[in-house]
Amino acid sequence: MIPSDILLNIIRQQASQPVYPAIQALADQIRATHTNTAAILFYGSCLRAGDDRGGMVDLYVLVDQYRTAYPSKTVALLNRLLPPNVFYLEVPHDGRQVRAKYAVLSLEDFERGSSVQWFHSYLWGRFSQPVAFAYSRSEAVTDRVVHSLARSVLTLIRRAIPCTKSPFPARELWFKGLSLSYRAELRTEKPDKLAGLIRRFPDYYETVTRAAMPAIPFQVSVKSAGHPVIYDARISRRTRFISRQTWRIRFIQGKMLSVMRLLKAAFTFAGGIDYIQWKIERHTGVRVELSPRLRRRPVLAACILAIRLYRRDGFR
């Protein structure tokens, strides 16, 4: 699937919106830490809310190579084997502390993870949603990232249409696609929150859907050209069945990968165990306590967290 110029322009315009100074302060600190940074993407709840106060900023840091992104070869190897690595960051800004968690990924892996050839939705599910550049090293890097964002949109729509009851408006298609994508991780978001993701940028989802449809390899027609546009997709029962089963495989694979990434956090940065606890409670509602003795042994603590999470049905 090749993104059209219309789709690329829509995404470029959205991603080029200026970020506020607190986000820029975080980006500057990250660039000082990872000197081979190609781009920094701002996404998530703070972007949707238009404010970082009281929240934790989500950033993705795209680097040229893992081995030059860290002083530690072990951390670089872990990033390559199971990307991304996730870190916690605080910076002072305007008399307060701005907090962020940022993920490090190579630009090459980012491009690969947005394509329809990439099975799991970890990247194309995230980056089909609106993002903003906190930093881009060059126009060439911006072009590569924008193309990857457009491919993410195309991939999610292609994977979601066979699971969406027809006819449908864009908001129903995206609700289904994001619901499936979230279920393929430890993130169990409520329906009203998922609907809120779409309501925050209604024009974005409406326009990218319209621009993406000509590239989708299904028989999709416009049933009603009003506002919103209503689409009708003619898809065989066999294709719909295969799509549902494929998503079930993603659910299982995604839970396993999510836990492995959380366990990896115990190795990659100070305070990793605290981050794991926070992440588990936020996305599963399960609170897993650890004794001070276990906290001094992060590898063992991470394994015990995974076992306790499983026993308390945290993988549902």
N, C-alpha and C positions, 0 to 999 in steps of 0.2 A: 504494500500500500504506500503510495507516494502522496505526501501532503500537498494540497493545492496552495497556490500563492495567497488565496483569500484566507485560508486557515492559518497559514504562517503569519500573515499580517495581523490577524486578530490576536494571536498569541503573543507576537512581538509587542504589540501595543499594550496588552495587559501586563506583560513581564517587565516592561520599561517604565512603569509607574514609579515615581521617586519613593524611596523609603525614608522613614523619619530618622532623626539624628541618633537615637538610641540604637537602632539597628546598624547604622553606619559605624558606631563605636565598637560594637561587637565584631563587625566585619574587619575593622582595622586591627583588632587584637588577634583575630584568627590569621590574618595575613602575616602578622609578625611571627606567629608560631609556625605556620606552614608556608614557607617561602615559595613553594612551587604551586601556589593556588592559581587555578585558571578562572574559576567563577565561584560565587557564593549565592545560593538561592534561598530566599525567604519565603516560607510557606506555613500553613497550619492555622491554628486558632487565633494567634495574635494578628496574623495578616487579615483573617476574616473579620476580626473585631476592630481592626484599625488602631490598635493600642496594645502596647506591651505591658502596661502597668497591671500588676497582680497576676501575671501569667508567666509562662516560660516560652521564650522565643524558640521556634524551630528553624534551623538552618541546615542546608546541605552544602558541603564544601567539596568542590570538584578539583582534583589535583592532577598533575601530569603523570606522576608515577608514585607508587606507594613507597618504594625504597628511598626516595628523596624527601618524603613527607615527614619522616620521623627520624630521630636519632637512634631509636631502637629497631634492630632488624627483626626482633620477635613480633613487635607490634605491627610492623609493616607486613610481615608474613601472614599474621592473623587477618589483617585487612584484605589481603589478596585472597586468602582461602575462603573467608566468609564475610564478604563486604555487606554493609559498611561497618567501620568502627564508630562508636558513639561516645562523645565526651560532654562534660558539663563545664560551663564557663560563666563567670561573673565579672562584670566590669563596672567601675563607677561612672556615672553619667548624670550630670545636672543635679548633684546632691543626693543621688540614690543609687542602688545597685540594680543593674539590669542583668537578668539571668537567662541563660540559653542552654539548650542541648543541641549539639551539632554533630552531623554524621559526615564522615570522610569517605569519598568514593572517587575512583579515577574517572576522568572524563570518558575514557574508552568504555569502562563498565557501565557508566550512565547511559551512553548511547546504545550499548548492547541490551541493557535492561528495559529500554523503552520500546523495543521492536516487537512485532507480532511473533517472532521466532522465540522470544523469551517466555517460558511457560508460566512462571509464577507472577502474580500481580504486584509484588512488593514495590517495584519502581513505577511501572506504567499505571498502577492504580493511584499512587500518590500524585504523580506529576501530570496526570490528565486534569487535575484541579488547578485553579489559579495559583501562580507563583509570581515573585518579583525579584529582579536582580538586585542584590545588595552589593555586588561587585562583578565586573567582567573585565578580564585583562585586555581584550581586544575585540574588534568587530568580528573577526574570524571565529573566536570562541563563542561570542553571542549567537552567531549563525548556527553553529553546531548545537548549542543548547536549545535554541528555538526549534530547530528541526526535531530534536529528541522530544521536546514537549509536545509537538504536533503529532509525532508518531505515538506518543502515549495516549493522546486523545483517540486516535484511530484504533489503537489496539483495544482500549477499554470498550469503546462502542461496539467493535466487532465481537468481543467476548460477551457483551451484555445483551445484545439484541436477541439471540436465540432463547434467552431466559426471561424475556420481557413479553408480557401479554400484549398482543396487537389488537386494535390500534393503540398508539401511545403518543403523548407529547414528550418533548425533550426531558422535562423534569422527572417523568416516570422512568424513562430509560436510564437517566443518571442515578436516580434513587436505587434502582435495581443494581446497576453496575457498582456503585460505591458500597452498597450493602454486601454484595458478594466479595468485593475486595477486602473490606474490613473483616469479614468472617474468616478470611484466609490468613489472619494473624491473631494475636492475642487481644485485638481491639473489638470489644463487644459494645458497639454504640447503639443507643436507643433510637427507634425510628424518628422521634421528633428531632433529635440532634442531627441525624442524617439529612432530614428534610431541611434543617436550618443551614447545612452546608450549601445546599442548592439555592435557597432563598437569598443568601447573602450576595450571590453573583448571578441573578437570573438571566440577565442579558448575555453574559459570557456563555452560559450553558446553552442558551437558545441559539446564539450565533455560531458557536463552534459545531454544534450538532448539524445545523443547516449546511455549513461549509464542509463537514466531514462526510456526509452521506454519499456523495458521488463516488467516493473512493472505497466504500464498504462493499465487500463481495457478496452481498445478498440482494434479493429483489425487494427493494424498499421504494415505496411511492408515497407521495403526499396525498393524504386523504382529505385534508382541509388546510387551506393556505391562510387561515386566520391567525390570530395571536392568542394562544400559541399555535404553532404549526402542529398538525396531527399526522403522524406517519403510520403507514401500514406495511408490515413486513411479511412476505410470503416465504415461510421457512418450513421445510418438511419436518414431520414428527421425528424422524430418525436423527436429523441434525440437532433438533432441540434436546432429544434424549442424550445424545453424545455430549452436548454442551453441559447439561446438568451433571452428568457423571464426571466430566473433566473438572468442573468446579469442586466437586466433592474430593477429588484427588488434591486439588490446590489447598483445600481446607486442612487436610491432614498434613501435607507437606509444609504448609505455612506455619502451623502450630509448632512443628518440630524445629523449623528454622528460627522462629521467634525465640524459643527457649535457648537454642544454641547461641544466638546472638546475645541474649541476656547473660548466659554463662560466660561468654567471652568478655563481657564488660568487667568481670572481676579481675581480668588480667590487664586490661588496657589502660585504666586510669584510676587515680586515687578517688576513693569514695564510690567505687563501682558497686559495692554491695548495697549501699544506700540507694543508688540509682535503680538497681534491680528491684528492690522492695517497692520503691515509689512507682515504677513502671507496672509491676504486677498488680498492685492495688488499684491503680488508675484505670487499667484496661480490663481487668477481670473482676474487680470488686473483692478479691481475696487478699486478706492481710496475713502475711507470714512473718512471724516474729523470729528473731535470732538472738542468741545469748551473746554476751560480750566475748566469751571464749571463742565462739564460732566466727565472730567478726575479725578476730586476729588471724583466722585461717580462711582467706577469701575463696580459695579453690574448693575446699570442703564445704564452706557455707553456700556457694553457688549450687553445688550438687544437691545439698539438702533442700535448698529452696525449690529446686525443680521437682524433687520427690514429693515434698509437702504440697506444692501447687497441684500436682497430678492427683494426689489423694483427696484434695478438697475440691475436685472437679473444676480446676482452673482452666482446663483445656476444652471446655464445652463450646 
